[in-house]
Structures are given as C-alpha cells and as structure tokens.
Amino acid sequence: MTDPLMKTPIALYVCTHQRNDELRRLLESVVVATKHVEERAEVGVVVVDDNPDGRAQSVVDSVEHNFSLGLHYRHSGKQNIAIARNIGFEAALELGDWVLMTDDDIVIPADWFAQHLGLQDRTGADATTGPALLTFEHGGDWIRDQPFDQVGLLDYEEESQPPECSTGNSMVRSAFFVEHPEIRFDPGLGIAGGEDMVFYRGAIAAGMVPRFSKKVAVYEIEPASRSTYQYQLSRSLWMGNTEFETNLRSGQASRLRLLLRASKRALGGMSRPAQRVIKGQSPQFRYAGVLIVQGIGMGIGQFGVVLDHR
C-alpha cells in the first residue's frame, strides 16, 4: 500500500540553444509552479545545453531555486536536438517516477505540475499532454486576426487518448521507458526535426496510453523574429516537410497517402479565400498561403528533400 505521506518524485528536463533570456524566464516560472505541488511532489530539473560554447550554464548557475531533487546542468553542444533530448531524458529518468518535458521558449503556468498530476490521477494514463498556446506579442494585426496561433496546435477531446503528445508540454511514466530502452529520440531526425513525433508514436505503438487536456496548457511566447510573414511561410514549409518524414518513418502513412494529403492541403489553401468570402468572412489570404506552403513541404518530401530546421 502506498504511503499517502510519501511525495512523488518528478523530473522536468528542457533543452536549450541560443535562448538564455528565454531559458531564464522559463526557469523562473518553474520555480513558481514547484511551490504549488510541494506538499505532494519532489521536483528536479535538468537543463541540457546544446550550445557548443556552453553559454546556458551561467543561466542555470544564476537561478535561485528550491528544487528538492536539484537543478542539474548537462552539456551536449552537438546542435542536434534529438541527442540533446536523449541526454536530458536519461538524466530525468534517474531522478523521477515521472518525467516532464518542455521547451526553452515556453512559460508554464503556476498550476502546471498540479494539472499534469491531476490528469494522471483521474485517468491512470502513462502520459499526459496538452496544448502549447502561441502568444504573439509583436507583429501587425494580421498575425492575431488570422489563425496563425492554431498552426501545429494539439486539440483533442478533453481527457481523450490523443495519437501524439508534445515535447513542449507532456509528462510520461518513467517505468514505461525504462522497460522500453529502444524508444528514444532518433538522432537521424535531430537536424530536420520530427524526432518528437516519431518518439511518441513509437511509444504509443508499444502500449503507452496518453491522455490530453486543455487544462495543462503552456504558453509559447513568439519573439518578433517569428511575427513576420516570411517566417510563417518558412516554418510552414518545414512543418509540411517534417509531417511527411515523420509519418513515413513511423509507418503512419504510405507515400501515396501522403501525396494525396499534400494535394488536399495545398488545394484547400487555394480555395479557402473564396469559400470564406462566399460566407461573408474575410479571405485570410496570408493564412491560405501558409496552408499551400505546408502542402508543398509535404510534396517535396516525395523527392527525398529533408529540410534543415536549425
């Protein structure tokens, strides 16, 4: 029988690259969130520095914390996100019964740990996940008036079993991955991206049961450099390309099916403005362009093109 006074050990890990200010902001939000679960959980944090010069160590050393399981610094410097994720994941597995993941450009709400643990309590899941809500503080009205904040957003029925999780916002049972050492992030996708989707799909295929809730949302603060239309187009091209690569590698879809999906995505973008105007709505030309470019990104994957996400 479990001792009700025994605290649950949980470990958060985050990989960082060229974002010292954002990392500091994240860690400050983690300190606040830790205080909300101090009666039921012990918290440890692992920061994996993917900068060759180790610049993030100064941030880790400067953050005042009271994490009962410590704040641990690891250096990768390979500029390969999959390698960095594996370093952090292995370190976190040793610290906690549960491993939480987020990104260095995220801000977590004060009840984040509590919401993940509560969702797991209610559902008995092996993994819990939620959306990373994009917040645009810069750019023109066009980026807030059109649904750019919906690009890549996880959105499923409350407490349902999603087909994927987000490395920017998830918690997984350590024991499951100790029992499945073959399920780790693929370094072959560490430059192109999509290593997270292949990781989670592999885990789900091996029997991991995830649950989704909007209550465990986090906030991804978009800098000014991401609030330009040029960035939105380049990001969408990469996202489409990665969608092709990850679906093909994980066996989720055949080349033919992906070709049809790419065509549907691009054609949907082309017809979107006219359909909206017929309904008396704004045409959203810019967002339509994003959908077209996503389809193109998927299409070029058919020819072996894999885009560098660095």
TAPEGI-V94758 format. One record per pair of residues at least 6 apart in sequence whose ideal C-beta (glycine too) atoms are under 7 Angstrom apart, sorted by the first residue. I is the first residue (numbers start at 0). J is the second residue. D is the distance in whole Angstrom. If there is no record, write none. Layout:
BEGIN
i=I j=J d=D
i=I j=J d=D
END
This chain:
BEGIN
i=6 j=39 d=6
i=6 j=40 d=6
i=6 j=41 d=5
i=7 j=39 d=6
i=7 j=40 d=5
i=7 j=96 d=6
i=7 j=97 d=7
i=8 j=41 d=5
i=8 j=68 d=6
i=8 j=94 d=7
i=8 j=95 d=4
i=8 j=96 d=5
i=9 j=40 d=5
i=9 j=42 d=6
i=9 j=95 d=5
i=9 j=96 d=7
i=9 j=97 d=4
i=9 j=99 d=6
i=9 j=112 d=7
i=10 j=43 d=4
i=10 j=45 d=6
i=10 j=68 d=6
i=10 j=91 d=4
i=10 j=94 d=4
i=10 j=95 d=3
i=10 j=98 d=6
i=11 j=29 d=6
i=11 j=42 d=7
i=11 j=44 d=5
i=11 j=99 d=4
i=11 j=101 d=7
i=12 j=45 d=4
i=12 j=47 d=7
i=12 j=87 d=3
i=12 j=88 d=6
i=12 j=90 d=7
i=12 j=91 d=4
i=12 j=98 d=7
i=12 j=100 d=6
i=13 j=25 d=7
i=13 j=46 d=6
i=13 j=101 d=5
i=13 j=102 d=7
i=13 j=103 d=6
i=14 j=47 d=5
i=14 j=49 d=6
i=14 j=80 d=6
i=14 j=83 d=4
i=14 j=84 d=6
i=14 j=87 d=6
i=14 j=103 d=7
i=15 j=22 d=5
i=15 j=46 d=6
i=15 j=48 d=6
i=15 j=49 d=7
i=15 j=55 d=5
i=15 j=103 d=4
i=16 j=49 d=4
i=16 j=50 d=6
i=16 j=78 d=7
i=17 j=50 d=6
i=18 j=103 d=5
i=18 j=104 d=6
i=19 j=54 d=6
i=19 j=55 d=6
i=19 j=58 d=5
i=21 j=103 d=5
i=21 j=104 d=5
i=22 j=55 d=6
i=22 j=58 d=5
i=22 j=103 d=5
i=23 j=58 d=5
i=23 j=62 d=7
i=24 j=106 d=6
i=25 j=103 d=6
i=25 j=105 d=6
i=25 j=106 d=6
i=26 j=62 d=5
i=28 j=106 d=5
i=28 j=107 d=5
i=29 j=44 d=6
i=29 j=107 d=6
i=30 j=64 d=5
i=31 j=109 d=5
i=32 j=107 d=5
i=32 j=109 d=5
i=32 j=111 d=5
i=32 j=112 d=5
i=33 j=42 d=5
i=33 j=66 d=6
i=33 j=112 d=7
i=35 j=109 d=6
i=35 j=110 d=6
i=35 j=112 d=7
i=35 j=113 d=5
i=36 j=112 d=4
i=36 j=113 d=5
i=36 j=116 d=7
i=40 j=112 d=7
i=40 j=116 d=7
i=41 j=67 d=4
i=41 j=68 d=5
i=42 j=66 d=5
i=42 j=67 d=6
i=42 j=68 d=6
i=42 j=112 d=7
i=43 j=66 d=6
i=43 j=68 d=3
i=43 j=69 d=5
i=43 j=71 d=7
i=43 j=94 d=4
i=43 j=95 d=6
i=44 j=66 d=5
i=44 j=70 d=5
i=44 j=71 d=7
i=45 j=71 d=5
i=45 j=73 d=6
i=45 j=87 d=5
i=45 j=90 d=5
i=45 j=91 d=5
i=46 j=55 d=6
i=46 j=59 d=5
i=46 j=72 d=6
i=47 j=73 d=5
i=47 j=75 d=6
i=47 j=83 d=5
i=47 j=86 d=5
i=47 j=87 d=4
i=48 j=55 d=4
i=48 j=56 d=6
i=48 j=72 d=7
i=48 j=73 d=7
i=48 j=74 d=5
i=48 j=75 d=7
i=48 j=76 d=7
i=49 j=75 d=5
i=49 j=76 d=6
i=49 j=77 d=7
i=49 j=78 d=6
i=49 j=80 d=7
i=49 j=83 d=4
i=50 j=76 d=6
i=51 j=76 d=4
i=51 j=78 d=7
i=53 j=74 d=5
i=53 j=76 d=7
i=56 j=72 d=6
i=59 j=70 d=6
i=59 j=72 d=5
i=62 j=70 d=7
i=64 j=70 d=5
i=68 j=94 d=5
i=68 j=95 d=7
i=71 j=90 d=6
i=73 j=86 d=5
i=73 j=87 d=7
i=73 j=90 d=6
i=75 j=82 d=6
i=75 j=83 d=4
i=75 j=86 d=5
i=77 j=83 d=7
i=78 j=309 d=6
i=79 j=186 d=6
i=79 j=189 d=3
i=79 j=190 d=6
i=80 j=189 d=5
i=80 j=194 d=7
i=81 j=184 d=4
i=81 j=185 d=6
i=81 j=186 d=5
i=81 j=188 d=6
i=81 j=189 d=3
i=81 j=194 d=4
i=82 j=186 d=5
i=82 j=189 d=6
i=84 j=184 d=4
i=84 j=194 d=7
i=85 j=183 d=5
i=85 j=184 d=5
i=88 j=98 d=7
i=88 j=183 d=7
i=91 j=98 d=4
i=92 j=98 d=6
i=92 j=173 d=5
i=92 j=176 d=6
i=92 j=177 d=6
i=95 j=173 d=6
i=96 j=173 d=5
i=97 j=170 d=5
i=97 j=171 d=7
i=97 j=172 d=6
i=97 j=173 d=6
i=98 j=170 d=7
i=98 j=171 d=5
i=98 j=173 d=6
i=99 j=115 d=7
i=99 j=170 d=5
i=100 j=166 d=5
i=100 j=169 d=5
i=101 j=107 d=6
i=101 j=167 d=6
i=101 j=168 d=6
i=101 j=217 d=6
i=102 j=166 d=7
i=102 j=167 d=4
i=104 j=219 d=6
i=104 j=220 d=6
i=105 j=131 d=7
i=105 j=167 d=6
i=105 j=217 d=5
i=105 j=218 d=7
i=105 j=219 d=6
i=106 j=217 d=7
i=106 j=218 d=5
i=106 j=220 d=6
i=107 j=217 d=5
i=111 j=215 d=7
i=111 j=217 d=7
i=114 j=214 d=5
i=114 j=215 d=4
i=115 j=127 d=5
i=115 j=170 d=4
i=115 j=215 d=5
i=118 j=124 d=7
i=118 j=127 d=5
i=118 j=210 d=6
i=118 j=212 d=5
i=118 j=215 d=6
i=119 j=127 d=5
i=119 j=170 d=7
i=121 j=158 d=7
i=122 j=158 d=6
i=122 j=210 d=4
i=124 j=208 d=5
i=124 j=209 d=6
i=124 j=210 d=4
i=125 j=171 d=7
i=125 j=172 d=5
i=125 j=175 d=5
i=125 j=207 d=5
i=125 j=208 d=5
i=125 j=209 d=7
i=126 j=164 d=6
i=126 j=169 d=6
i=126 j=170 d=7
i=126 j=171 d=4
i=126 j=172 d=7
i=126 j=207 d=6
i=126 j=209 d=4
i=127 j=169 d=7
i=127 j=170 d=5
i=127 j=209 d=7
i=127 j=210 d=5
i=127 j=215 d=6
i=128 j=153 d=7
i=128 j=161 d=7
i=128 j=164 d=4
i=128 j=165 d=5
i=128 j=168 d=6
i=128 j=169 d=4
i=128 j=209 d=6
i=128 j=211 d=6
i=129 j=168 d=5
i=129 j=211 d=6
i=129 j=212 d=5
i=129 j=213 d=6
i=129 j=214 d=7
i=129 j=215 d=3
i=129 j=216 d=5
i=130 j=152 d=5
i=130 j=153 d=5
i=130 j=154 d=7
i=130 j=168 d=7
i=130 j=213 d=6
i=130 j=216 d=5
i=131 j=165 d=6
i=131 j=167 d=4
i=131 j=168 d=5
i=131 j=217 d=5
i=131 j=219 d=5
i=132 j=148 d=7
i=132 j=216 d=5
i=132 j=218 d=5
i=132 j=219 d=7
i=133 j=148 d=4
i=133 j=219 d=5
i=133 j=221 d=6
i=134 j=218 d=5
i=134 j=219 d=7
i=134 j=220 d=5
i=134 j=221 d=6
i=135 j=142 d=5
i=135 j=143 d=6
i=135 j=148 d=7
i=135 j=221 d=5
i=135 j=226 d=5
i=136 j=220 d=7
i=137 j=223 d=4
i=137 j=226 d=4
i=138 j=226 d=3
i=138 j=227 d=7
i=141 j=285 d=6
i=142 j=226 d=6
i=145 j=283 d=5
i=145 j=285 d=6
i=145 j=286 d=4
i=146 j=286 d=6
i=147 j=231 d=6
i=147 j=286 d=7
i=150 j=235 d=7
i=150 j=289 d=7
i=151 j=238 d=6
i=153 j=161 d=7
i=153 j=165 d=6
i=153 j=211 d=7
i=155 j=161 d=5
i=155 j=211 d=4
i=157 j=212 d=6
i=157 j=213 d=7
i=158 j=210 d=6
i=158 j=211 d=7
i=158 j=212 d=6
i=159 j=211 d=6
i=160 j=208 d=6
i=160 j=209 d=6
i=160 j=210 d=6
i=161 j=209 d=6
i=161 j=211 d=4
i=162 j=203 d=7
i=163 j=196 d=6
i=163 j=199 d=5
i=163 j=200 d=7
i=164 j=199 d=5
i=164 j=209 d=5
i=166 j=195 d=4
i=167 j=217 d=7
i=167 j=219 d=7
i=168 j=215 d=7
i=168 j=217 d=5
i=175 j=207 d=6
i=176 j=182 d=6
i=179 j=205 d=5
i=182 j=198 d=7
i=182 j=201 d=5
i=182 j=202 d=5
i=182 j=205 d=6
i=184 j=194 d=5
i=184 j=198 d=5
i=185 j=194 d=5
i=185 j=197 d=6
i=188 j=194 d=4
i=188 j=197 d=6
i=190 j=307 d=6
i=190 j=308 d=7
i=190 j=309 d=6
i=191 j=241 d=7
i=191 j=244 d=6
i=191 j=305 d=5
i=191 j=306 d=6
i=191 j=307 d=7
i=191 j=308 d=6
i=192 j=237 d=7
i=192 j=241 d=5
i=192 j=308 d=4
i=193 j=241 d=4
i=193 j=244 d=5
i=193 j=245 d=4
i=196 j=245 d=4
i=197 j=245 d=5
i=197 j=248 d=6
i=197 j=249 d=5
i=200 j=249 d=4
i=200 j=251 d=7
i=201 j=249 d=7
i=203 j=209 d=7
i=224 j=230 d=6
i=228 j=285 d=6
i=231 j=289 d=6
i=232 j=288 d=7
i=232 j=289 d=7
i=232 j=292 d=5
i=235 j=289 d=4
i=235 j=292 d=4
i=235 j=293 d=5
i=235 j=296 d=7
i=236 j=292 d=5
i=236 j=295 d=6
i=236 j=296 d=4
i=236 j=306 d=7
i=237 j=296 d=6
i=237 j=306 d=5
i=237 j=308 d=6
i=238 j=293 d=6
i=238 j=296 d=7
i=239 j=292 d=7
i=239 j=293 d=4
i=239 j=294 d=6
i=239 j=295 d=7
i=239 j=296 d=3
i=239 j=297 d=4
i=240 j=296 d=4
i=240 j=297 d=7
i=240 j=299 d=6
i=240 j=300 d=5
i=240 j=304 d=7
i=240 j=305 d=7
i=240 j=306 d=5
i=242 j=297 d=6
i=243 j=257 d=5
i=243 j=297 d=4
i=243 j=300 d=3
i=244 j=300 d=6
i=244 j=305 d=6
i=246 j=252 d=4
i=246 j=257 d=6
i=247 j=254 d=7
i=247 j=257 d=7
i=254 j=301 d=6
i=257 j=297 d=6
i=258 j=301 d=6
i=260 j=297 d=6
i=261 j=294 d=5
i=261 j=297 d=4
i=261 j=298 d=4
i=262 j=294 d=7
i=264 j=290 d=6
i=264 j=293 d=5
i=264 j=294 d=4
i=264 j=297 d=7
i=265 j=291 d=5
i=265 j=294 d=3
i=265 j=295 d=6
i=267 j=290 d=6
i=268 j=287 d=5
i=268 j=288 d=7
i=268 j=290 d=3
i=268 j=291 d=4
i=268 j=294 d=7
i=269 j=291 d=6
i=271 j=283 d=7
i=271 j=287 d=4
i=271 j=290 d=7
i=272 j=282 d=4
i=272 j=283 d=7
i=272 j=284 d=6
i=272 j=287 d=5
i=275 j=281 d=7
i=275 j=282 d=5
i=275 j=283 d=6
i=276 j=282 d=5
END
